[in-house]
C-alpha cells in the first residue's frame, strides 16, 4: 500500500520557521504532483501549496511570500518551508500525493495522517 508520512510539525513562536517533510513509502510507479493542505479548528481543509513533477507551483494567497514548497522527484518526497509563521497558520497539515501506483492503473490521490503545527507565544 502507498503510505505518506509527514514530519517536522511542532510548536513555534510567531515569526519563527518550520520545515515539513512528507515521504512516500511503498511501491509507486509515478507521483505527478504533491501538495500540502491544512485544517484549522472550525474550518474546512484548504490547499496550502502544491507542486507538480515539472516544477509548477501554486500557493494559497495567505502564504505567498512566506512558504515555499519543493520536491525531490527521485525520492517522491515533498517539503514545505514555512517562514514568518503567524498564529493563523496553526492547523493540522496534511500531505497529498497524486499519482499512479503501478503502470496501467488509473491515477489516485493519497493522503498522510497529518502533522500538527502550532504557532503561539
C-alpha positions as CSV (number, residue, x, y, z in Angstrom):
1,X,0.0,0.0,0.0
2,X,1.1,3.6,-0.7
3,X,1.8,5.5,2.5
4,X,2.6,9.1,3.1
5,X,4.4,10.1,6.3
6,X,4.6,13.7,7.4
7,X,7.2,15.0,9.9
8,X,8.5,18.3,11.1
9,X,5.5,19.8,12.8
10,X,5.7,21.3,16.3
11,X,5.3,24.4,18.3
12,X,6.9,27.7,17.3
13,X,6.6,31.3,18.2
14,X,5.2,33.9,15.8
15,X,7.8,34.9,13.3
16,X,9.6,31.5,13.5
17,X,10.1,28.8,10.9
18,X,9.4,25.2,10.4
19,X,10.2,22.7,7.7
20,X,7.7,20.0,6.9
21,X,8.6,16.8,5.1
22,X,6.5,14.1,3.5
23,X,7.9,10.9,2.3
24,X,6.1,8.4,0.1
25,X,6.6,4.7,1.0
26,X,5.5,1.6,-0.7
27,X,5.5,0.7,-4.3
28,X,4.8,3.6,-6.5
29,X,5.2,3.9,-10.3
30,X,4.9,7.7,-10.5
31,X,3.9,10.7,-8.5
32,X,2.7,13.5,-10.7
33,X,2.0,16.1,-8.1
34,X,2.4,16.6,-4.3
35,X,1.0,19.2,-2.0
36,X,0.1,20.3,1.5
37,X,-3.3,21.0,2.9
38,X,-4.2,22.2,6.3
39,X,-7.3,22.3,8.5
40,X,-7.6,24.6,11.5
41,X,-10.2,24.2,14.2
42,X,-13.6,25.0,13.0
43,X,-12.5,25.5,9.4
44,X,-12.5,23.4,6.2
45,X,-9.4,21.8,4.9
46,X,-7.7,24.1,2.4
47,X,-4.9,23.9,-0.1
48,X,-1.7,25.5,1.1
49,X,0.7,24.7,-1.7
50,X,1.2,22.2,-4.5
51,X,4.0,21.3,-6.9
52,X,4.0,19.1,-10.0
53,X,6.8,16.9,-11.2
54,X,7.5,19.6,-13.8
55,X,8.1,22.2,-11.1
56,X,4.9,24.2,-11.4
57,X,3.7,25.5,-8.1
58,X,0.7,27.2,-6.6
59,X,0.0,28.7,-3.2
60,X,-2.8,29.9,-1.1
61,X,-2.8,33.7,-1.1
62,X,-2.4,33.7,2.7
63,X,1.0,32.0,2.5
64,X,2.5,33.5,-0.6
65,X,5.9,35.0,0.1
66,X,6.3,33.1,3.3
67,X,6.0,29.4,2.4
68,X,8.0,27.5,-0.2
69,X,7.2,24.1,-1.5
70,X,9.8,21.9,-3.1
71,X,10.0,18.3,-4.2
72,X,12.6,15.6,-4.7
73,X,11.1,13.6,-7.6
74,X,13.6,10.8,-7.2
75,X,12.6,10.2,-3.6
76,X,8.9,11.1,-4.1
77,X,9.3,13.5,-1.1
78,X,7.8,16.9,-0.7
79,X,8.9,19.7,1.6
80,X,7.2,22.8,2.9
81,X,9.5,25.6,4.2
82,X,7.4,27.8,6.4
83,X,8.8,31.2,7.4
84,X,7.4,34.2,9.2
85,X,4.8,32.0,10.8
86,X,1.6,33.5,12.2
87,X,-0.9,32.3,14.8
88,X,-3.4,31.9,12.0
89,X,-1.1,29.3,10.4
90,X,-1.9,26.9,13.3
91,X,-3.5,23.8,11.9
92,X,-3.1,20.2,11.1
93,X,-1.1,19.9,7.9
94,X,-1.8,17.0,5.6
95,X,0.4,15.8,2.8
96,X,-1.2,14.8,-0.5
97,X,0.2,13.0,-3.5
98,X,-1.4,12.5,-6.9
99,X,0.0,9.7,-8.9
100,X,-0.1,6.1,-10.2
101,X,0.7,3.1,-8.0
102,X,1.6,0.8,-10.8
103,X,1.8,1.2,-14.6
104,X,-1.6,0.7,-16.2
105,X,-3.7,1.7,-13.2
106,X,-5.6,4.9,-13.0
107,X,-4.3,7.9,-11.1
108,X,-5.3,8.4,-7.5
109,X,-5.0,10.7,-4.5
110,X,-3.1,9.6,-1.4
111,X,-3.1,11.3,2.0
112,X,-1.0,11.3,5.0
113,X,-2.2,11.3,8.6
114,X,-1.3,14.9,9.3
115,X,1.1,16.8,11.5
116,X,0.3,19.5,14.0
117,X,1.7,22.9,13.5
118,X,1.1,25.4,16.4
119,X,2.2,29.0,16.3
120,X,1.9,30.6,19.6
121,X,3.8,32.7,22.1
